[in-house]
Amino acid sequence: MNAEISAFKILNRLEWSSLALILGLLIGARVLAWAAGWLVSHLAERAPGRWRLPVLKSRPVVRVLIAVAAVLIIIPILVQPTFENAVALLAAFGLVFAFALKDYGSSLVAGLVTVFEGTYQPGDWIQVEGAYGEVRSIGMRAVRIVTSDDTEVVIPHSKIWSNSISNATGGSHRLLCVADFYLEPHHDALLVRQKLEDVARSSAYRQPDSPVTIVVAEKPWGTHYRVKTSVRDSREQFLLTTDLTVRGKGMLLASGVRAARAAPVATEA
């Protein structure tokens, strides 16, 4: 009985006005977080290209700060602000995260690590377990990405503990694109390399100041060319690779260079 009485002493006596205040704070924090997210996204879309990603980076930070501020305001309303009560609350939260909400707590902690370490940020292109897309929003528990097929994928932040995460941009507006060409070995490699470089430099989707690199490798079935250059906007990466592939194939066809054939498959007699 004494234990129950001492436990109830932690809480303040709540009146209807206090409950209404708490409810108002929760609703206000939710509305404020939504409004702040909308405002940041609106400003990012209207900002110049080089400012778009820095503006988007502030969105998850603002939402975290609003949530923390709401919790810090609500706790003194519910609990008598003493040192003993603070220790009791910390212990209670620890037990909840350790047992009842182990996986959810892991995602929350991973989310905080993600925000403050910058593992991935809005506007980045990441790949996690085969899902590749642009980071659209970072929540407390999960990150939402949109693939090239306009499919939204929700990935829990806890994946950072056990999975490798590929980030093609890393917070930068630059993204390297690669177009592959597979050719028969009997051709003028110097001429083909120069023509592929000209195709890349004349692309409308290429970042004007980005270098063009041609990597050539000889294979048993022919010659493999890889054309590498940066796209002017990460959302146009597939337009760039398509442009390089289509115009590159046209140039090769006009030059009389044929594509490599697949190696014959050995069959049993």
Secondary structure as GFF3:
##gff-version 3
##sequence-region A 1 269
A	DSSP	alpha_helix	2	8	.	.	.	ID=ss1
A	DSSP	alpha_helix	16	46	.	.	.	ID=ss2
A	DSSP	alpha_helix	49	78	.	.	.	ID=ss3
A	DSSP	alpha_helix	83	95	.	.	.	ID=ss4
A	DSSP	pi_helix	96	100	.	.	.	ID=ss5
A	DSSP	alpha_helix	102	117	.	.	.	ID=ss6
A	DSSP	beta_strand	125	128	.	.	.	ID=ss7
A	DSSP	beta_strand	131	138	.	.	.	ID=ss8
A	DSSP	beta_strand	142	147	.	.	.	ID=ss9
A	DSSP	beta_strand	152	156	.	.	.	ID=ss10
A	DSSP	alpha_helix	159	162	.	.	.	ID=ss11
A	DSSP	beta_strand	166	167	.	.	.	ID=ss12
A	DSSP	beta_strand	175	183	.	.	.	ID=ss13
A	DSSP	alpha_helix	189	201	.	.	.	ID=ss14
A	DSSP	beta_strand	213	219	.	.	.	ID=ss15
A	DSSP	beta_strand	222	231	.	.	.	ID=ss16
A	DSSP	three_ten_helix	234	236	.	.	.	ID=ss17
A	DSSP	alpha_helix	237	254	.	.	.	ID=ss18
###
